[in-house]
Amino acid sequence: MDYVRALPDLVDDIEELVTCESPSADLAAVAASADVVARVGEKRLGVAPERIVVDGVSHLRWKFGEGPTKVLLLCHHDTVWPFGTLLTHPFSVQDGVLRGPGCFDMKAGLAMSVHAVAGLADRAGVTLLVTGDEEVGSPSSRALIEAEAAGCVAALVMEASADGGALKTERKGVSMYRVRVHGLAAHAGLEPERGVNATVELAHQVLAVTGLADPELGTTVTPTVMAAGTTGNTVPAVGEFAVDVRARFAHEQVRVDAAMHALRPVLAGARLEVLGRPNRPPMTAESSDGLFERASAVAVRIGQPPLGRVAVGGGSDGNFTAGIGVPTLDGLGAVGGGAHADHEHVVVAELPARTALLAELVADLLRS
């Protein structure tokens, strides 16, 4: 298939996807987005997807052929952008740069997947799975992803590329926590000594949590959003903060998880709750090595520049497929930048070559 000639259709499809806003937490918006994805996919693939709704979240699956799946293409159609973002960040294509909420992460990659599969001479053995809650940790889709990936030759994750188009061959595991403090309210001017100050306890716990990081092993433990108290003249009775943990190694996730749940209050009368656990296992380089070499050989064969590779801290659904032992290659989506940021963008000129690489890699894997 000539993906250069098909570029206007691909850009049109990206526009249709981007202009249907789909913030993860808005189930109605995600359902409407699933309708759009289904329409775009059916137009290019000639067949409607199966719609799978889990806990109110809309996922889509195209499965080709009667036999088992060999190659799983893994996408998501939800975004981090709140409804109404199009008013301030409208879809546009100017000077070869495509912009719009979710274009880079990852609606361009989703459209590329559809076009790549449409260009295959034989689709048997391919499954295209499009989930609706990746940006919030895939709570309703994890089991579906793992079930679809089991037994596959490869899981190809259509998340956006790293800088310069590099593929993502290693991802840290992700754990998320909330540390909640229960203290005792009192008047801050009349009798503060009668209270148990949740803000002070939070300060102790933030320092304790920060100390769990291990920079030498690449383990980060980062307190993020924090809130406490009700009024400026009241000893805070309740407070909490969120903690983001990233780890290259599974044993580090286990260590930090045990330490988080072993936290104890410092102030007399304070009580702690620690909520959360590991969410995504690490995606190790070993899970991607073979597929990266194969993709590199395909790139050379079709006359493309050598591929780069990089390890990243962000998680994706590729962590799940790698975690169950399925060879996984990530970052095969669009070239651009600014994921989750105001300058999110896609380089239009890179779309045809990137889509051709995906199609050739899938065909190569199906022949194995």
Salt bridges, closest charged atoms under 4 A:
ASP9 OD2 - ARG44 NH1 3.84
ASP13 OD1 - LYS43 NZ 3.36
ASP13 OD2 - ARG44 NE 2.70
ASP13 OD2 - HIS115 NE2 2.69
GLU16 OE2 - ARG39 NE 2.94
GLU16 OE1 - LYS43 NZ 3.64
ASP35 OD1 - ARG51 NH1 2.62
GLU50 OE1 - ARG61 NH2 2.57
ASP78 OD1 - HIS76 ND1 3.11
ASP105 OD1 - HIS76 NE2 3.31
ASP105 OD2 - HIS340 NE2 2.85
GLU134 OE1 - HIS76 NE2 3.24
GLU134 OE2 - ARG280 NH2 3.78
GLU135 OE2 - HIS76 NE2 3.84
GLU135 OE1 - HIS340 NE2 3.32
GLU146 OE2 - ARG142 NE 2.98
GLU148 OE2 - ARG61 NH1 2.31
GLU159 OE2 - HIS76 NE2 3.21
GLU170 OE2 - ARG248 NE 2.96
GLU191 OE1 - ARG194 NE 2.88
GLU240 OE2 - ARG178 NH2 2.55
GLU240 OE1 - ARG180 NE 2.72
ASP244 OD1 - ARG246 NE 2.83
GLU252 OE2 - ARG255 NE 2.88
ASP257 OD1 - HIS261 NE2 3.52
GLU273 OE1 - ARG180 NH1 3.99
GLU273 OE1 - HIS182 NE2 2.64
ASP289 OD1 - ARG309 NH2 2.70
ASP317 OD1 - ARG280 NH1 2.90
ASP330 OD2 - ARG171 NE 2.57
ASP342 OD1 - HIS89 NE2 3.11
ASP364 OD2 - ARG294 NE 2.49
ASP364 OD1 - ARG301 NH2 3.90
ASP364 OD1 - ARG367 NH2 3.63
